[in-house]
Amino acid sequence: MPVNALIGLQWGDEGKGKMIDVLSADADWVVRCQGGSNAGHTVQVGDETLVLHLVPSGILRANARCIIGHGVVLDPGKLLEEMDVLASQRVELLGRLFLSNRCHVVFPHHKVLDALQEEGRGGAKIGTTGRGIGPAYADKAARRGLRLHDYLIPDRLSSHLAVRHAQIREHYPQAELPPLDEVVAQHQAFAEKLAPHVVDTVGMLLDAYRRDARIFLEGAQGALLDIDVGTYPFVTSSNTQSGGLVTGSGLPPGAFQDVLGVAKAYVTRVGEGPFPTELDDESGRRMRDRGHEYGATTGRPRRCGWFDGVAARFAVETNGVTSLALTKADVLSGFERVRLCTAYELDGRSLETPPAAIRDLGRVRPVYREMEGWSEDISGCRTYDALPKALKLYVEAVEAVSGAPVGRVSVGPRRQDIIFR
């Protein structure tokens, strides 16, 4: 029963979209399991660049059927916008894209709450995308959310919105909510358009699993943003670890054959939170410019730094990663020397795992291994042997510090720019 999974091992933006697009070429099913429209997976096909926030990247493979699982909080308007873009590219969706009837819905009031709560944090802002994801997950946990199976019933949709608007006005008198009748009418129209895609995806996926279909689970964000083991509170609102792929899809624990972890050859982060290897200098700016490091969802510039082996090893071990895909190796071409962090030091002690408290993580001193860089343009390389010796030594160093073999190296943005070892 070949179920393979892919997750990001850093703070998101690792290049998961392209990897999923390539690896789903042989998949029967591709499943998005958690997060919401705060994710942004970029795929370049020929001269076309597509950014997918909700639809699994496997939709670009005609053989694959795609599921948005119940671990996702679904923004109907954003999803329909994405579907329109895909339809304009002649991507067939009916009979190929399925939405779990257990998905919770993101409404405009969630975005209003997101902005109010972020503003209320003052100088302790988390740096959310403002897409309403956190408040939607909070409603889910508080058992006051609305799932798609009820969203499709007009009376239940309208009564739910009326109750939630009244509750929000009571607790947040300053909240500028859109007119209730407009929201109801808009979402009833959305529901009518989405209805043909809404099914019991758990039953569908378990049936595929029993028939030994090839299933690929697609993670969103990154392991270091996990609500439980990430850099809390500067995290997302879902479980981004491999365990979240199980709970967000309906497949049983132990279903995985392989877990592929995706990591950049350096590290980036969007928003607030500690970042031990961050470079606030010319090297960091060079990484940002060469790597086009601006958020696919928000457009915000990403913070850049050297590869963090401590965080990578933690992510590998807590997710059961069986192999690594190292992306954007081409961005480091031209650096005379490259570095990777092999340990942290805190108050005279050496740490091999990240401390849980962010006040401590913000104080650690990274211990670096410095290596010779490479100057060659590697974008045309198609075999591992063709890569510069210095880069191959760097790949081996990443393997040693992270504890997982590197099976794929990305040397450019296109499908064909991936080297398989």
N, C-alpha and C positions, 0 to 999 in steps of 0.2 A: 504494500500500500504506500506508494511513493508520495509522501507529503514533504515538500521542502519549504523552508521559510527564509525570509530575508529581513534583516533589521539593520538600522543604523547604530553605530557603536559610539557616536560622539554626541554633540548637541544638535543633531539634525543637519540637513543640508549636505549630506555626505556623498550625494550622487546616486541615491537609491533608485530614482526614476529610470535612469538609463540602464542600470543593472537589471531591474525588473523587466524592462522592455526586452532586453536581450535574452534573459533566462526564461522568459515566458514563451519563447518561440515554440517550445515543445510541450507546453502545459495545456491541459484540458480546461482547468479552472484556475482563475486568479482571484484571490480574496483579499479585500482591504478590511482590516479587523478593528481598528481603533482610531481615535482622533476625529478631526472634522475638517472644515475648510481652512483651518489654520495650517494644514500641511501644504506643501507645494513640490510636486515631483516634475522635474523638467526632462523632457525627452526630445532629442533632435533627430529627425528622420529626413535625410537629404538636406534640403535647404529650409525645411520647416521646423520651427521650434514650438512645442506645445508644453504648456504648464497645466498639470492636472492636480486639482485640489481634493477631489472626492472620488472620481472615477478611477478604478485601478489602472495602472499603466499597461497592463496586459490587453486592454481594449484595442490597442493598435495592432494586435496580432489576430488575424481573421479566424484562426483556429480556436482561440480561447474564449470561453464564457466567463463573465466577471460578476462577482458578488460584492456588494457593500454590506458587510456583516453588522450584527446587532451591537457590536462594541463601538461603532461609529455614531457620533451625534450628527444628524443630517440637516443641513440648511437647504430646504427645497429650492429656493430661488437661485442660490449659487449652483446647485446641481443642474438645474435646468439651463442655466447659462452655459455651463460646461458641455452639456449634451448638445446644445445648439451649435457650439463651435465644432464638436466632433462630427455632427451631422453635416456641417458645411464642408468637412474634409472627406465626406462620403464614407464615414465609419458607421457600420450597421450596429444599431443599439437594441432594437426590439428582438427579443429572443436571445440576446447575448448579455444584457446588463440587467441584473436582478438586485432588488433592494430588500433587505430583511424587514419583515413586518414587525420585528421587535426593535428596530432602530428608534431612538429618541429624536425628536424634532427640535431644531434650533429656530426660535422665533425672533422677531425684532426686539421684543422686550428683553431677551437675553443679551443683546448687544448694548441696549441702554444700561442694563445692570453692569455689564462688563466695564463700560466707561465710567460709571459712577463709582464702582468699587476700586478701580485703578486710581481714579482721582483722589479717593478717600485715603489712599495709602501714603499720600504726600511724597516725602523723599524716599520712601521704601517701595517705590513702584517695582512691579515684577517685569513689566515690559511685554504685556500680552499683545496679541495681534488685534484685539478689539472685535473679534468675530463672534463673540458670545459663547465660546466653547466651554469655558470654566463654569459660567452660570447654568448652562445646559446640563453639564455633568452633575452640578450641585442639585439641580431639580431631580435628576435621575436618582441620585443617592437619597434624596429626601422623599422619594416616592410621590412626587407631584408633577412629574414630566408627562408628556404625551407621546405615545409610540405610534408608528405608522399605521398599524391596524385600526387604531381609533381616529387617527388623522384623516383617514379616508371617509369617515362617517360625518357628514356636515353638522349634525346636532352636537355630537361629542366635541368636534373641533371648536365650534362657536361657544359652547358652554365652558370648555376648558380655558379659552382665551379670556372670556368675561371674568371668570374667577381669578385668574392670574393677574390680569390688569388691576382688578380691585385690590388684591393683596399687595401688589407692588405700590400702588398709590397710597395705601395705608402706611407702609413701612418707609417709603421714599417719596414724600410729598413733592419733592423737587424733580422727580423723574418726568422727563418729557417724552411720554409714550405717544406713538402715532395713533390716530383715531381708530377705535376698536372696529367699527364697521368696515373701514378700509382694509385692516389687517385680515379680518375674517373673509372678506370677498377675495382678496388676493390669494390667500392660502387655500380657499376652496377651489380656485382656478388651478393652483399648483397641484393640489391633490388629484384633480381630474386628469392632469397630464401625466402624473407619475404612477397612477393606479395600475396601468398594464405591466409595470415593472416590479410591483410589490408582491412578494411571495414568502412562504415559509422557507427561508434559505437554510435553516438548520437541517430540516428533513432532506432538502435537495442536496446539501453537501455531504450528509451522512450516507445518502444513497450512492453518491459518486465515490465516496471513500470505500464503501463495501464492494464496489465494482472495480476497485483498483485503478480508478482514474488518476491522472497525474494532476496533483493539486499544489498550487504555489500560494503561500500566504505572504502578503505584503505588509510590512510594518511601516508606520509613519513616525515622524519626528526622530528621536534618537534615544539610546539607552540611558544617557546621562540626564534626560529630561523626564524620566519615569517618576510618577507621582510618589512612589514609595522609596526607591533606592537612588533617585536622581538627586541633584543639588537643590533640595527642598529649602525654601519655598519657590526658588527660581526654576520651576519645572512646568510641564504641561499638566493637564487634568486627567490623563489616562495612563494606563500601564503600557509603556512603550517597550517593555522587555518581551522576550519570547513567550512568556506566560500569558501576556495580554493577547497574543495571537490565538491562543487556545480559547480563553474565555470570550474573546470577541468574535469567534467564528462558529463555535459549537462543536469543533472536533475534540476528540479525547486527548488528555495528556499522554505523552508517549507516541503520538502519531508521527512526530517528525522523523524523517530520515536524515536530513541535513539542515543545519542552520547556518546560513551565510551571513557573516557580519561585514558591513560596508564601512570603511573609514577612509578619510582623506589622508594623503601623505603628510598633511599638516593638520591643524585643527581650526575650526571657526565656531563662533557663537554669535547669535543675535539676541539683543535685549540685555537685561541685567543678569547679575550673578557672578560668582567667583570663576576665575579662568587662570589657573596656575601658570600656564606657558604663554600667556598673551604677550604680544609684541606691540608696544606702542612706539614704534620707531619706523625707520625707512624699510626695514625688512618686512614688517607687518603690512605696511602700505603697499609694498611691491607685491606681496601675496594677494592682497585684496584686488589690486588693479589687474594683475595677470590672470587671476582666477575668476574675475568678474563676480566678486563676492558681495552680492546684494540680494536680499531676500526675495525668493520667487513669489511669496505671498504678500509681503509688506513693502518690498523695495528698500528696506533699511540696510545700511552698510553693515557688513558682518565684521566682527572682531576676529583677528587672525593671530595664530601663534604656532609654535613648533609642535610636532607630534608628541602627544602625552601618552607614554607607554604605561604609566600607572593606571590611568583611567581606562585605557584600552584593555589591559589585562583584567581589570575588574569587570568590564562589560563582557569580555569573552567568557570569563568563568561563570558569571551570574546568568548568562544566557545559553550556555551549552553550545557555543559557536564551534563549528567543525572546520570552517575555513574562512579566510578573509578575502575581500576584494579591496584593493588599495587604489583609490581614485585620485585624479588630478596630479599624478606624478610629474606631468609636463610642466606644471606651474613652478616647480622647484628647479627646473633647468636654468642654468645661469648663476645660481648661488655658488660662490666659491667654497663655502663651508655650510653644511647642514647639521642640524642638531635634533636629537630626540631625548625626551625626558625618560629616565630609567628608574627614578625613585623620587620621593619627597623627603624633605627634612623639616621637622617641626620641633622647636624647643630642644634642639640637640639630639632628637630621635630620628631614626630613619623609618619611613613609612612605605609599605608596599601596597597599601590599599588607600583609597581616598577617605579622609575622615568624614563622619556623618554631618557634623556641625559645620555650617558654612562659615562661621566665624573662624574656625580652624583651617578650613580649606583655603580661605582667603589669606591666611598667614603662611602657608607652606612655601618652602623654597624648592623649586625644581632642581634636581640633579641631572645634568645633561651629559650625554655622550656626543662628542663632536666628531663629524666625519667629513671626508672630502666630498665636495659637490660634483656636479657634472654640468658641462656647458652645451652638450649636443642637443639639437632639436630632435626630440624622440617621437613627434607626432606621426611620423611615417613608419615607425617600427611596428612589425606585425608578429614577431616572434620574441620570446624571452631572451634568446641568445643574442638578438640584435641590440638589446639595450646596453647602455654604457656600463662598464664594470662597476663604477662608483654607485650607480643606481641599484644594481643587483646586490651590492654589499649593504646598501641602505634597506632594501627589501628584507634581506636576511636578518638585519638588526631589528626590524619591526616584528618579524616572526619570533625572534628570541625574547623580546621584551613583552610581547602580547600573549605568547603561549599558543598561537594558532598558526597554521601554515597559510601563506598567501597564495591563493590559487588563480587570482586574476589581478592584472594591473591595467588601469585605464590611462591612456596617453593622449586623450583628446575627448571632445564632446559628442562625437558621433557613435552610432551603433558599432561601426567597424573598428573603433579605436580602443578595443579591449583585447589584451593579450592573455590567453589562457596558458597556464603552466602545466 
